[in-house]
Amino acid sequence: MKTIKNIAILSPIVVYDVEQDLNFISKKGCILVEYTDNTRNELDLQNMIDITNNTNYEYKIYNKTKVNYLFKGVENYE
């Protein structure tokens, strides 16, 4: 079982659609779950899906993106 290091909501974010070559803003953003083994999962709040391995969309932060930590764990977890 993986140990969670941080959980954060990032909003708003830029979403790049690879197939249509378009950028758009997602006001709801995404949830980022980081684990102690330096892996992470991304969850899209607008569509309510796991986007961790999604190759059709790229999610990017930009200058208006705010990070709201729901859980901030210890940095050096042993």
C-alpha positions in Angstrom: 0.0 0.0 0.0 1.3 3.4 -0.9 1.7 6.2 1.7 0.3 9.6 0.8 2.6 12.5 1.2 0.4 15.4 0.0 -3.1 16.1 -1.4 -3.7 19.4 -3.1 -6.4 21.1 -5.3 -5.0 23.1 -8.2 -7.4 25.5 -9.8 -7.8 27.0 -12.3 -5.5 25.1 -14.7 -4.9 25.0 -18.4 -6.0 21.9 -20.2 -4.4 21.1 -23.6 -6.4 18.9 -25.9 -3.7 16.9 -27.9 -6.2 15.7 -30.6 -7.7 19.1 -31.4 -4.6 21.2 -30.6 -6.5 23.5 -28.3 -5.9 25.0 -24.8 -8.8 25.8 -22.5 -9.2 26.8 -18.8 -10.7 24.4 -16.3 -12.0 26.6 -13.4 -12.6 23.5 -11.2 -9.1 22.3 -11.7 -7.7 18.9 -10.5 -6.7 17.1 -7.3 -3.1 16.0 -7.1 -2.2 13.1 -4.8 1.5 12.7 -4.2 3.0 9.6 -2.6 6.2 9.0 -0.6 7.6 6.9 -3.5 7.6 10.0 -5.7 4.6 8.9 -7.8 1.3 10.8 -8.1 -2.2 10.6 -9.3 -4.3 13.4 -10.9 -8.0 13.6 -10.7 -10.1 15.9 -12.9 -12.7 17.7 -10.9 -14.8 18.9 -13.9 -15.2 15.4 -15.5 -14.8 13.4 -12.3 -12.2 11.0 -13.8 -8.7 9.8 -13.1 -6.4 11.5 -15.6 -3.1 10.0 -14.3 -2.4 8.0 -17.5 -4.5 10.0 -19.9 -2.6 10.8 -23.1 -5.4 12.9 -24.8 -5.0 15.8 -22.4 -2.2 17.6 -20.8 -2.9 19.6 -17.6 -0.7 22.6 -16.8 -0.5 25.2 -14.1 -0.2 28.9 -15.1 0.3 32.2 -13.3 -3.3 32.3 -11.9 -3.3 28.7 -10.6 -3.7 28.4 -6.8 -2.6 25.4 -4.8 -4.8 24.6 -1.8 -3.4 21.7 0.3 -6.0 19.4 1.8 -3.3 17.3 3.4 0.3 18.2 3.7 2.4 15.4 5.1 6.0 15.1 6.3 8.5 15.7 3.6 11.0 13.0 4.7 8.8 10.1 5.6 10.6 6.9 6.6 
